[in-house]
Amino acid sequence: MDAIIRFENVHYTYPGDELESLCGIDLEIEKGSFVAVLGHNGSGKSTLAKLSNGILFPQSGQVIVDGTPLTQDEDVVYNARRKVGMVFQNPDNQIVSSIVEEDVAFGVENLGVEPKECRRRVDAALKTVGMYAERLKSPSKLSGGQKQRVAVAGIIAMRPLCIVLDEPTAMLDPSGRREVLDTVKKLNKEEGITILLITHYMDEAVQADRVVVMDDGVIRLDGA
C-alpha cells in the first residue's frame, strides 16, 4: 500500500531544549489505515503530529506527504494541509465562528470551493459526525464532545486523505471521548480516511489497527 505520510530519519529539537524531541524517526502511515501513536507526555508524539502537515519542520531527515517532501514553501505546505487535516486537543482553539455550520464551512470556503458544493460538503460532514441537528446552534451551547465533533466536521468538509488527531479526547468526559472515537472509527471504516490518532489512553489505542508506542523521542514498539 501507498504511504500517505512517511517520516525518514526525522530529528527535531525545540528551541532552547537540550534534549531532542524526536531522535531519528522512521515511520510510514499507509493510506486507509487507522494508526494510534501511544506515549506519555513528553514522549514526542505531539511533535510527530505537528511535523505531519507542516506546523513544524524537521531539522534533519524529511517528512513526505503523499509522495511530496514537505518544505517551508507556501504552496507545498498548502497542498500538504489539504491532504492531511489536523484536529487539536482543545476544540475551542479550532472553532472560529458563532454558528456551527459557518464554522464547518470556514476551511472549505478558504479552499475556494464554490458555494453550492460548499453547502453540500458542510451538510454531509455534519451528518457524518452526527451534528446536523445542531447546525444552527452557537458552539458555546455545545458539550466538549460535540465541539470536538464540529472541529472534526470542519476538517472532513475539506476532504483530506488523512486526519491527524492530537489527543482529541484529553479534555473530554467519558461520553465525549466515546462520541469522538466512534466518529473517528466511522470515518476510517466508511469513508476510507486515514486516521493518525495521538493518545495516551490505552483503551483508545487498542481500537486502532496498528499501535506505535513512543518514549523519549524514539519508537519502542510498532505492531497490531
C-alpha positions in Angstrom: 0.0 0.0 0.0 1.0 3.6 -0.6 2.1 5.7 2.4 0.2 9.0 2.9 2.8 10.2 5.4 6.4 9.0 5.6 9.0 10.1 8.2 12.6 9.4 7.1 15.2 9.7 9.9 13.4 12.8 11.3 15.1 14.7 14.1 13.5 17.6 15.9 14.6 19.7 18.9 12.5 22.6 20.3 14.4 25.9 20.6 16.1 26.2 23.9 15.8 22.5 24.7 19.0 20.4 25.1 17.3 17.1 24.5 15.9 16.1 21.1 12.1 15.6 21.0 12.4 13.2 18.0 15.6 11.2 17.6 15.7 9.8 14.0 12.1 8.7 13.5 11.3 6.3 10.6 7.6 5.7 10.2 5.1 5.1 7.3 1.4 5.7 7.7 -0.4 3.8 4.9 -3.4 5.1 3.1 -6.7 3.9 4.6 -5.1 2.7 7.9 -6.0 3.6 11.4 -2.8 4.1 13.4 -2.6 5.1 17.1 0.5 6.7 18.5 0.7 6.0 22.2 3.0 7.5 24.8 3.2 9.5 28.0 3.6 13.4 28.0 7.0 14.3 26.6 7.4 11.1 24.5 7.5 13.1 21.2 4.1 12.0 19.9 2.6 15.5 19.6 5.8 16.7 17.9 5.3 13.9 15.4 1.7 15.1 14.8 2.8 18.7 14.2 5.5 17.6 11.7 3.0 15.6 9.7 1.4 18.7 8.0 3.9 21.4 8.3 3.1 23.0 11.6 6.7 22.1 12.4 9.6 21.1 10.1 12.3 18.6 10.8 15.8 19.8 11.5 17.2 16.8 9.7 15.6 14.0 7.7 12.4 14.5 5.8 8.6 14.2 6.0 6.9 13.1 2.8 3.2 13.7 2.3 1.5 11.7 -0.5 4.8 11.5 -2.3 5.9 15.1 -1.9 8.7 16.1 0.6 7.4 18.8 3.0 9.4 22.1 2.7 8.6 25.5 4.0 7.4 26.6 0.6 3.9 28.1 0.9 2.4 26.0 -1.9 3.9 22.8 -0.6 2.5 23.4 2.9 -0.9 24.4 1.5 -1.1 21.2 -0.5 0.1 19.1 2.4 -2.6 20.6 4.7 -5.3 19.9 2.0 -4.3 16.2 2.2 -3.6 16.0 6.0 -6.0 17.7 8.3 -5.3 18.3 12.0 -7.6 18.2 15.0 -6.2 19.6 18.2 -6.7 18.8 21.9 -8.8 21.8 22.7 -11.8 22.3 20.3 -12.2 25.9 21.4 -8.9 26.7 19.7 -10.3 25.5 16.3 -13.7 27.0 16.4 -13.8 30.4 14.7 -17.5 31.1 14.1 -20.5 31.8 16.2 -22.7 29.3 14.3 -21.9 25.6 13.9 -22.4 25.3 10.2 -20.5 28.5 9.5 -17.6 27.1 11.4 -17.6 23.9 9.4 -17.8 26.0 6.2 -14.8 28.2 7.1 -12.0 25.9 5.8 -13.9 24.9 2.7 -14.5 28.5 1.7 -10.8 29.2 2.2 -10.1 26.4 -0.4 -12.2 28.4 -2.9 -14.9 25.8 -3.3 -18.0 27.2 -5.0 -21.0 27.9 -2.7 -23.3 25.1 -3.8 -20.5 22.4 -3.4 -19.5 24.1 -0.1 -23.1 23.7 1.2 -23.2 20.1 0.1 -19.9 19.3 1.9 -20.9 21.1 5.1 -24.2 19.2 5.4 -22.5 15.9 4.6 -19.7 16.5 7.1 -22.2 17.5 9.9 -24.3 14.3 9.1 -21.2 12.2 9.2 -20.3 13.3 12.7 -23.9 13.3 13.9 -24.1 17.1 14.4 -26.5 18.1 11.6 -29.4 18.8 14.0 -27.2 21.3 15.8 -26.0 23.1 12.7 -27.7 26.5 13.6 -26.6 26.5 17.2 -23.8 28.5 18.7 -20.7 26.3 19.5 -20.8 27.8 23.0 -24.0 25.9 23.7 -22.4 22.5 22.9 -20.7 20.0 25.1 -17.0 19.3 24.8 -17.6 16.1 22.8 -20.0 17.9 20.5 -17.5 20.8 19.9 -14.8 18.3 19.1 -17.1 16.6 16.6 -17.7 20.0 15.0 -13.9 20.5 14.7 -13.7 17.1 13.1 -16.5 18.0 10.7 -14.6 21.2 9.7 -11.7 19.0 8.6 -13.8 16.4 6.9 -15.5 19.0 4.8 -12.1 19.9 3.3 -11.9 16.3 2.0 -8.4 15.4 3.3 -6.9 11.9 2.7 -5.8 11.7 6.3 -6.8 13.2 9.6 -4.3 13.6 12.4 -5.9 13.9 15.9 -3.6 15.2 18.5 -5.0 14.0 21.9 -8.5 15.0 20.8 -10.2 13.5 23.8 -7.8 14.7 26.5 -10.2 17.4 27.7 -13.4 15.4 27.4 -15.5 13.4 29.8 -16.1 9.6 29.1 -19.2 10.1 26.9 -17.5 12.9 24.9 -14.4 10.6 24.4 -16.7 7.8 23.2 -18.5 10.2 20.8 -15.3 11.4 19.2 -13.8 7.9 18.9 -16.9 6.4 17.4 -16.8 9.3 14.8 -13.1 8.6 14.0 -13.7 4.9 13.6 -16.6 5.6 11.2 -14.5 8.0 9.1 -11.9 5.3 8.7 -14.1 2.3 8.0 -16.9 4.0 6.0 -15.1 7.0 4.3 -11.7 5.3 3.9 -10.0 8.3 5.6 -6.6 7.5 7.0 -6.5 8.2 10.8 -3.4 9.0 12.9 -4.6 9.2 16.5 -2.2 10.6 19.1 -3.2 9.5 22.6 -2.0 8.5 26.0 -5.1 6.3 26.7 -4.6 2.6 26.3 -8.3 2.0 25.7 -8.2 4.3 22.7 -5.0 2.9 21.2 -6.4 -0.6 21.3 -9.2 0.3 18.9 -6.7 1.1 16.1 -5.5 -1.4 13.6 -1.9 -0.6 14.4 -0.2 0.9 17.5 3.1 2.8 17.6 4.5 3.3 21.1 6.8 6.2 21.6 9.1 7.0 24.5 11.9 9.7 24.8 11.6 10.6 21.1 12.0 7.1 19.7 9.6 4.4 18.6 9.8 1.5 21.0 7.1 -0.7 19.6 5.1 -0.9 16.4 2.5 -3.5 15.6 -1.1 -4.7 15.8 
